[in-house]
Amino acid sequence: MKIKNLKITADAKAHFEPSDYFRRWSKQEIFGNDQPMEIDLGCGDGKFLLEMAAHFPQTNFLAVERLQGRVARVVRDADRAGLSNVRVLKLESLYTVEWLLEPGSVSRLHLLCPDPWPKAKHHRNRLVQRPFLQAVWDALEEGGEFLFKTDHEEYYDWACEQVVDFGSYVTVPWAEDDFFYPKTDFQLQWEAEGKTLQALRCQKTQRWMRRFAIGVGEWRLACIGSWGRCCCWFLWCRGWRKPSRGVGGKVHWASDLAGIEMRRNGSLSTARTSMR
Ligand SMILES: C[S@@+](CC[C@H](N)C(=O)[O-])C[C@H]1O[C@@H](n2cnc3c(N)ncnc32)[C@H](O)[C@@H]1O
């Protein structure tokens, strides 16, 4: 149901309106405590956010949404449900992650069913590209995760490529029942229309675990860890890989489990391991 002109009252507890948009805000300042913080970018009507917050009372949830009506609605619903671990911010997603959050302060960041911008001339508006991935990487704590779902196959492939190109994430298999993860309003709507969703789960690698790999024919050579100038190398043949199925029917290869990412390397063949 659309709610027009729903106002956010001055005493709304779940509303987060920064007094200064040109500085970073700590968890302590946003929530009044140092519990882990998760971000829901483009929360829409907030079904996912509110269910997560009710299920994980020891975790803080910051929702970011640019539409006033949706923000007001989620604020109202969070307050009615007495969820003291929810804050809703009316702001643009990239700006929030890039400029408002403290580095290393986020344990998980969710981007669920974002606008796919399907036309080629609009692709530059897509959120998942290098500046966003860099901002997310900075905001995440070590081992923190970026979780992405879309029904748009081409946007999904684009996102996988952007993640692989960016490098410093490891893709992790994500089956639907791996952990508590409620469906969003849009997901329910799209599934009712017979669409399937693709899911991507990326972990921030530790600095010393920055990885890269090169491939020639069936052979792959990967740096699986580096300490200063020293590298630990791993050589393997692609035939060894054992595929397993992930969400949306995409195959995750065993080499993904080892967290090895292929990156472009001059004239040597480029390989993409995140999803095939
Ligand atoms: C397709 S809806 C998905 C909503 C919700 N995540 C779900 O799955 O039900 C996308 C939402 O993101 C919001 N949105 C789109 N671009 C945004 C941006 N750059 N910053 C903040 N919110 C944005 C839209 O207003 C909309 O509510």
The ligand as a Gaussian input file, in Angstrom:
#p B3LYP/6-31G(d) Opt

LIG

0 1
 C       13.766000      -2.135000      -6.453000
 S       13.632000      -1.424000      -4.877000
 C       14.144000      -2.718000      -3.759000
 C       13.727000      -2.451000      -2.341000
 C       14.118000      -3.553000      -1.340000
 N       15.559000      -3.699000      -1.242000
 C       13.466000      -4.847000      -1.728000
 O       14.186000      -5.725000      -2.239000
 O       12.266000      -4.977000      -1.525000
 C       15.021000      -0.347000      -4.854000
 C       14.952000       0.647000      -3.699000
 O       16.183000       1.337000      -3.635000
 C       15.935000       2.723000      -3.529000
 N       17.070000       3.350000      -4.183000
 C       17.400000       3.276000      -5.495000
 N       18.535000       3.936000      -5.734000
 C       18.942000       4.446000      -4.540000
 C       20.044000       5.220000      -4.139000
 N       20.966000       5.598000      -5.017000
 N       20.152000       5.575000      -2.841000
 C       19.209000       5.190000      -1.946000
 N       18.137000       4.453000      -2.267000
 C       18.002000       4.068000      -3.546000
 C       14.630000       2.936000      -4.239000
 O       13.967000       4.104000      -3.783000
 C       13.871000       1.674000      -3.875000
 O       13.171000       1.820000      -2.663000

